[in-house]
Amino acid sequence: MKAMNRRSAIALGLTTVAASPLFTLAASAKAKKYGPKDGKEIAPGVRVVEVGTGNSDIPAYKSISIVDVVFQPGAHAPQTMMDNDMVCTITSGAFTIKKADKEFKLKVGDVYTCSKGKTDEATNTSKEVGVHRIAVLIPA
C-alpha cells in the first residue's frame, strides 16, 4: 500500500464530508406506511399520495412535486403517457417496468427516469406493499 501524503488525506476527508449528506438523504427516503385509503386511487390497488412541492433551481423547471405511488402486492398500473419528466426511486417492494422499447426489473434503492410524452407501466412483483417515490419535474 502506498503512503498517503497530507494533501491526499485532506482531499479524502473533504470528499467524505461532502458525501455524508447524500447518505443521510438516502436513508430518509424510506417508505412511509400508508393506509388503504390514503391518497387517490389511479388503478385497482394503486394509489398516489402527495408528499410535497418545492421550487426548482434547475432552469428548465419551475417546481418539483414529490409523490408516492403505493402499489398493493401484485397491483398493476396500466400503460400511461407521462405528462412531465420524472425521476423515480423504489422505496419498498419490487417491480417490473415496461416502456415502449424495453422492460426491466427494479428493487428497493433502484432509480429510473420517465420522459414527458413517453409511456410507462409498472407491476408490483413482490408480496409486500410497494412504493415508487417520484420527483415530478414541472416545466418553467
N, C-alpha and C positions, 0 to 999 in steps of 0.2 A: 504494500500500500504506500502511495506517495505521501510525503509530509504535506500538511496543509499550511500555507502561509497566512499571515494575518489578513490580507486582502480577500483571499478565498473564504476564510472563516466569517468575515463581516458580510460578504455577499450571500453566503449560505444563511446566515442569521436573518438578514433582511428579507430574503426570499421566504423563509419560514414564517416570519411575522406577517408578511403581505398575504400569504396563502391561508393563514389561520381563519380569517373571517369567512372564507369560502366554505371551509369545512363546517363552521358553525351554522351558516345559512343552509347548507345541505341537510344537516341534522334537524333543523327547524321545519323542513318541508315534509315531515312525516304526515301521513294521512290522519285527518280528524275522523272520529267515529260519527257517522251520520245516521239519523233515524230514518225509517222507511218513508216518511212523509216530508223530509227536508228537501228544499229546492223545488224545481219544476220538472215534471216528467216529460221527457222528449221521445221516449220509446218504452215499450214494456220492460220494466226493471232497470231503466236508465234515467237518472235524474241529474240536473245541473244545479249546482249550489254556487251562488255568487260569493266570492271571498273578499274582494276589494278592487278598487280602481285608483290609479295614480297617474300623475303627469309623466310624460316621457322626455328625456333629454336627447333621444335619438331623433335627428331632424325629420326623418320620413314619417314619424308617428307622433300624434299629439298626446295620446294616453295609452296606458296598458291596463287591461282588465284581467284579473285573476279569477278563474272559476275552477271548481272541482266537478268533474263528471263522474258520478258514482254509479257503478255497474254491479248489479246483483250477480251471483255466480251463474255463469252461462249466458248472461244477458248480451244482447247484440244491438249495436247502434247501426242502422242501415246506412248505405252509401249516401253521403251528404256533400253538397258543394260548399266549399269554405268561403265565407264572406270576408275573412281577413286572414292575414298571415298570423301564424301561431307557433309557439314553442311549447311542447308538451313533455311532461315527465310522469312516469308511473310511480305513485307513492304507495300503492298496495295492489296485490293481485298479479296476474299475468295475462297478456293479451296477444291476440293475432290482429294485425293491422293490414288492411288491404287498400292499396292505392291503385290507380289506373294501370300502372306499369310494374308493380311489384307487390309482394306480400312478405311480411316479416313478423317475428315474434319478439315480444318485449317483456321484461320483468322489472321488479322494483329497482329504481335508480336509473333506468334507461331513459334517454331523451330522444325525441324526434321532432320534426317540424312539419307543418302543413302550410301550403301556399294558397293565397287567395285565388279563387277560380278553379282549384283542383279538387278532386273528390277524395274521400277518405271513409272507411268504415272500420269498426272495431268490435271485437268479441272478447269478453272476459272468459278466458280458458281455465281459470283457477276455480277452486272450491271455496274461495273467500270473496268478500266484497272487494271489488277492485276500484281504484280511483286514478283518474288522469287529472293532474293539476296542469291547467293550461293558462299560459300568458297570451291573451288575445291582443295583438298589436293594432291599435286604432289609428288609421292614417291621419296625417295632418291636413 
